Amino acid sequence: MSISSRVSRAIGSGMLIGVLLIADGAPAQPPGISDQAPLQPVMACRVRTGESKSAYQLLGTVTPSRTTTIGYSLPGRLRTLHAKRGDRLAAGDAVADLQTDVIQIEIAAAKAELRLVEHQLAELEAGSRDEDIAEAEARKEAAGAIARRSASQLARMSKLVQSKAASIEELDVATAEADSSRQLLQAATIAHARLVSGPRVEQVAQAQARVDLQREQVRLLEDRLKKHTLIAPFDGYVTAEYTEAGAWITAGDPVVDLIDLDTVRVEVAVPAAQVVSLRPGQTIHVEFDARPGELLLGQLERIVPAADTRSRTFPVLVRIKNRIDDGIPLLMSGMVVRMDLPIGPETEQTFVPTDAIVLDGIGQSVFVVDVGRAASAGGESAGGESQSAVVRKVPVKLGVAQGDWIAVSGEVDADAIVVTRGNERLAAGQSVEVTVGDG
């Protein structure tokens, strides 16, 4: 082996030993420190317990908050029916159109008449033209010249009559011509003064009145043209059609029925013994068998103080804000729902905020915070404001509602803490950083 090869092997062995010594001398990571993902922050509050009237379930029927039959107020032939049964319309959408050929011609004629009277008014307001005044002045001067000549002839004829050189008949003719000339001069003077003064105030006012009258006539026809298009008065669904395109419509004929389901009204018959416990404005929990995982809350709108003579029950109306998904309402007209009315006997109940209810399409549940489990797992308090904890998912059954709180039954202790914000992304057994508030 050559000397250079021995040197290279020695250098390589020395470098390897140095690397091993450095690695062996590096300080080890302290125990208990590891890379941990940050905990998800959530808000929570304690449940409330107390005596409250229990739920008394009654069936109610969903009805639209508004129902109307849309029709025309003027006759005409239907050109297009835009809305079909089952369509959802927005307020202001066109429902149908009448043919507008005749009304368009009437509007064009009325606008032409309006332009005519406007020009007449403008002519009066502009006053007399300088050329017209000059012409009237020339006529006045000509009439004055004729009047002076006639007066001179009359004076000359009078002298001739006195000298017996002319007859009385000739004097009468000269007198008539002089009188006529004076009248013509007076007429020319008046005409000139009238042109100089311009039109009378009353003439301008009359012309203005004709313009206003014709302008209102145009507005009347344009308003009638707008009524040729039938407009939806509110958001809703078409439930019936009464005509087709091409049909003749008389004033008052119905075209379609429209119902408003953005907000629905549920009518429920309540016995007289229980209706006295209800008050307008109370929050009512609504259950819908077809959607068991939904949280529906309504507001008691009014109590009709007239009982059914056979059943002795009073109609109670509950107003519910409906949900529209892809144009389809959650609650449809005619559906039957269950109403949890707070008219049962007084019982001890547990209430949670409605924000604590988690909906999964199958049922309702809440996330209960187990602070003790987090502490045993090494969780630490963060300055008294928040602390780590573990949540568990508890299925619950909903009861009566009280404002933003609702009664629940299930494995929820009287001193339990439930998650109110951030619960939509939680999973059972997940560790969280919880801040407890007042709900």
MIROSE-462855 format. One line per 4 residues: their letters; for each residue x, y, z of C-alpha. Coordinates in steps of 0.05 Angstrom, whole numbers, plus 5000, padded with zeros to 4 digits. Each point is the difference from the previous one (the first is absolute). Example, Ala and Ser with C-alpha at 12.3 -4.5 7.8 and 13.67 -1.06 7.14 Angstrom:
// residues 2
as	5246,4910,5156  5027,5069,4987 .
***
This chain:
// residues 439
msis	5000,5000,5000  5027,5068,4982  5014,5055,5050  4945,5045,4970 .
srvs	4947,4945,5008  5019,4990,5073  4994,5075,5012  4930,5003,4967 .
raig	4974,4942,5042  5026,5032,5064  4967,5066,4984  4933,4966,4985 .
sgml	5002,4960,5065  5014,5063,5039  4941,5038,4970  4952,4942,5015 .
igvl	5023,4997,5073  4991,5076,5006  4929,4997,4973  4982,4944,5049 .
liad	5030,5039,5058  4961,5063,4981  4935,4961,4994  5012,4966,5067 .
gapa	5014,5066,5034  4938,5037,4973  4950,5016,5055  4937,4957,4999 .
qppg	4929,5031,4994  4970,5009,5069  4946,4949,5016  4927,5023,4996 .
isdq	5011,5048,4942  4970,4978,4934  4969,5032,4938  4926,5007,5014 .
aplq	4946,5028,4955  4965,5062,5029  4934,4986,5034  4936,5024,4967 .
pvma	4971,5059,5039  4927,4996,5019  4950,5040,5042  4957,4966,5051 .
crvr	4951,5014,5057  4967,4964,5057  4931,4971,4991  4941,5028,5039 .
tges	4950,4961,5041  4934,5020,5030  4926,4989,5005  4964,5012,4935 .
ksay	4938,4976,4965  5012,4936,4961  4987,4991,4927  4930,4982,4977 .
qllg	5002,4975,4929  4945,5018,4951  4996,4993,4925  4996,5062,4956 .
tvtp	4992,5012,4925  5048,5044,4961  4967,5056,4961  5030,5056,4958 .
srtt	5011,5067,5034  4969,5034,4939  4954,4974,4945  4975,5041,4942 .
tigy	4967,4992,4932  5033,5044,4948  4956,5027,4944  4995,5057,4950 .
slpg	4964,5065,5012  4989,5013,4926  4978,4958,4941  5045,4974,4945 .
rlrt	5027,4938,4965  5052,4961,5038  5065,4998,4960  5046,4961,5048 .
lhak	4991,4962,5065  5069,5000,5032  4983,4966,5066  4982,4927,5003 .
rgdr	4973,4959,5058  5055,4984,5049  5046,5058,4978  5033,5043,5053 .
laag	4993,5074,4985  5036,5060,5031  4964,5064,5014  4997,5040,4935 .
dava	5006,4941,4953  4954,5000,4940  4942,4951,5005  4965,5013,4933 .
dlqt	4996,5051,4943  4942,5027,4960  5006,5021,4927  5020,5074,4997 .
dviq	4993,5019,4926  4939,5045,5009  5024,5034,5064  5068,5014,4967 .
ieia	4964,5037,4943  4958,5039,5050  5063,5021,5038  5034,5022,4936 .
aaka	4940,5043,4980  4995,5030,5070  5074,5018,4999  4993,5033,4932 .
elrl	4941,5042,5027  5043,5018,5060  5056,5025,4955  4948,5043,4962 .
vehq	4973,5035,5062  5070,5008,5028  5021,5037,4937  4938,5043,5004 .
lael	5017,5019,5072  5072,5015,4980  4975,5046,4945  4957,5039,5048 .
eags	5055,5005,5052  5050,5025,4948  4955,5060,4984  4992,5037,4933 .
rded	5055,4996,4948  5036,5064,4980  4977,4990,4928  4927,4997,5020 .
iaea	5007,5063,5042  5034,5036,4941  4944,4977,4953  4947,5026,5048 .
eark	5035,5066,5007  5003,5006,4924  4926,4986,4995  4987,5053,5053 .
eaag	5041,5051,4962  4964,4984,4935  4932,5006,5035  5023,5067,5028 .
aiar	5019,5025,4931  4933,4980,4972  4964,5032,5058  5037,5066,4990 .
rsas	4985,5000,4925  4926,4986,5014  4998,5056,5051  5031,5048,4950 .
qlar	4951,4980,4946  4942,5010,5048  5024,5070,5017  5007,5018,4927 .
mskl	4932,4971,4983  4968,5041,5056  5028,5064,4970  4975,4980,4931 .
vqsk	4930,4988,5027  5000,5068,5033  5019,5031,4933  4946,4959,4965 .
aasi	5055,4965,4960  4983,4931,5027  4937,4964,5020  4978,4976,5068 .
eeld	5005,4927,4976  5074,5010,4984  5010,5029,5070  4966,4939,5031 .
vata	5047,4954,4962  5061,5039,5023  4974,4999,5071  4990,4924,4998 .
eads	5070,4988,4972  5030,5044,5054  4963,4962,5055  5020,4933,4971 .
srql	5072,5021,4996  5000,5022,5073  4971,4932,5021  5052,4962,4959 .
lqaa	5055,5041,5032  4972,4985,5069  4997,4925,4984  5072,5001,4974 .
tiah	5023,5037,5063  4966,4949,5046  5029,4941,4961  5069,5030,5004 .
arlv	4993,5012,5075  4976,4928,5011  5060,4972,4964  5047,5044,5040 .
sgpr	4967,4979,5066  5003,4926,4982  4948,4946,5019  4956,5009,5061 .
veqv	5016,4963,5064  4934,4963,4995  5019,4973,4931  5067,4974,5026 .
aqaq	4964,4968,5059  4950,4966,4954  5056,4972,4957  5036,4975,5062 .
arvd	4936,4966,5023  4994,4965,4933  5072,4976,5006  4988,4974,5071 .
lqre	4936,4965,4978  5035,4965,4942  5059,4981,5043  4954,4966,5050 .
qvrl	4966,4965,4942  5068,4971,4979  5014,4978,5072  4932,4967,5004 .
ledr	5013,4960,4936  5071,4981,5023  4972,4976,5067  4949,4959,4962 .
lkkh	5057,4971,4959  5036,4979,5064  4938,4964,5022  5004,4958,4937 .
tlia	5056,4963,5036  4978,4963,5062  5051,5004,5057  5010,4955,5060 .
pfdg	4986,5041,5063  5046,4958,5045  5047,4940,5000  4960,4937,4995 .
yvta	4979,4937,4962  4947,4994,4945  4949,4948,5021  4946,5007,4946 .
eyte	4992,5025,4928  4933,5026,4975  5015,5018,4928  5045,4988,4940 .
agaw	5036,5043,4949  4953,5026,4946  4938,5002,5045  4959,5063,5007 .
itag	5004,5030,5070  4945,5044,5028  5012,5048,5058  5002,4961,5065 .
dpvv	5015,4932,4970  5049,4958,5042  5066,4978,4968  5039,4962,5054 .
dlid	5000,4986,5075  5062,5019,5039  5019,4979,5071  5056,5025,5045 .
ldtv	5039,4944,5035  5062,5040,5021  4963,5006,5065  4945,4950,5017 .
rvev	4944,5000,5050  4981,4937,5039  4930,4996,5029  4990,4953,5059 .
avpa	4936,4988,5040  5014,5007,5075  4949,4978,5054  4971,5055,5042 .
aqvv	5033,4974,5064  5069,5008,4970  4992,5061,4955  4998,5046,5061 .
slrp	5074,4985,5012  5022,5026,4932  5021,5070,4984  5016,5034,4933 .
gqti	5075,5006,4988  5018,4933,5033  5052,4958,4964  4972,4933,4977 .
hvef	5040,4938,4982  4975,4966,4937  5014,4927,4982  4996,4974,4929 .
darp	5000,4924,4992  5028,5003,4929  5060,5040,5026  5017,4975,5070 .
gell	5068,5033,4999  4973,5071,4991  4993,5052,5054  4937,5040,4985 .
lgql	4978,5057,5045  4939,5043,4990  4968,5058,5035  4929,4999,5026 .
eriv	4967,5054,4958  4930,5003,5028  4944,4962,5034  4932,5003,4968 .
paad	4950,5012,5057  4944,4960,4968  4995,4925,5015  4975,4947,4953 .
trsr	4930,4985,5025  5008,4924,4991  5071,4987,5024  5005,5058,5049 .
tfpv	5070,5016,4976  5030,5068,4983  5041,5013,4937  5072,5020,5017 .
lvri	5043,5028,4944  5076,4990,5001  5045,5036,4950  5063,4963,4976 .
knri	5057,5026,4958  5005,4948,4944  5064,4977,4967  5006,4998,4924 .
ddgi	5052,4951,4971  5010,5003,4925  4931,5031,4991  4966,4946,5042 .
pllm	4969,5020,5067  5013,4957,5060  4928,5008,5024  4947,4997,4946 .
sgmv	4927,5019,5002  4957,4945,5029  5055,4963,5037  4986,4976,5071 .
vrmd	5050,5018,5056  5003,4988,5075  4999,5060,5046  5033,4996,5068 .
lpig	4955,5049,5037  5021,5019,5071  4932,4982,5030  5017,4935,5037 .
pete	5010,4991,5075  5058,5034,5036  5063,4957,5001  5074,5007,5014 .
qtfv	5034,5010,4932  5069,5012,4971  5009,5056,4950  5056,5013,4951 .
ptda	5010,5057,4950  4972,4985,4932  5071,5013,4972  5023,4938,5039 .
ivld	4955,4954,4959  5038,4961,4946  4959,4976,4941  5025,4941,4960 .
gigq	4939,4985,4957  4980,4941,5044  4990,5030,5069  5023,5053,5048 .
svfv	5059,4998,5048  5045,5045,5042  5074,4998,5015  5012,4995,5075 .
vdvg	5067,5025,5026  5039,4952,5046  5053,5044,5033  5022,4945,5048 .
raas	5019,4953,4943  5045,5053,4970  5034,5014,5067  5015,4926,5010 .
agge	5029,4999,4929  5048,5056,5015  4956,5061,4983  5018,5066,5032 .
sagg	4962,5063,5017  5016,5061,4958  4997,5058,5047  4930,4983,5024 .
esqs	4968,5024,4935  5004,4935,4960  5021,4929,5013  5009,4936,4962 .
avvr	4945,4949,5004  4970,4940,4964  4930,5001,4971  4950,4944,4994 .
kvpv	4939,4998,4955  4934,4989,5036  4935,4987,4962  4942,5040,5028 .
klgv	4926,5007,4989  4973,5071,4995  4942,5028,5040  4970,5068,5012 .
aqgd	5036,5063,4980  5011,5063,5041  5028,5055,4956  5071,4979,4979 .
wiav	5000,4940,5048  4967,4932,4990  4986,4942,5047  5038,4936,4987 .
sgev	4995,4930,5028  5059,4952,4998  5065,4986,5036  5011,5073,5017 .
dada	5015,5014,5073  4973,5060,5037  5069,5031,5004  5023,4980,4931 .
ivvt	5037,5047,4953  4980,4998,4927  5035,5029,4939  4962,5058,4968 .
rgne	5050,5024,4947  5047,4958,4957  4958,4937,5011  4985,4991,4926 .
rlaa	5071,4974,4987  5009,4957,5062  5005,4924,5006  4986,4957,5061 .
gqsv	5062,4993,5045  5035,5060,4969  5045,5044,5043  4982,5074,4999 .
evtv	5019,5066,5032  4936,5022,5033  4979,5069,5025  4939,4999,5045 .
gdg	4953,5059,4994  4929,5018,5021  4967,4970,4939 .
***
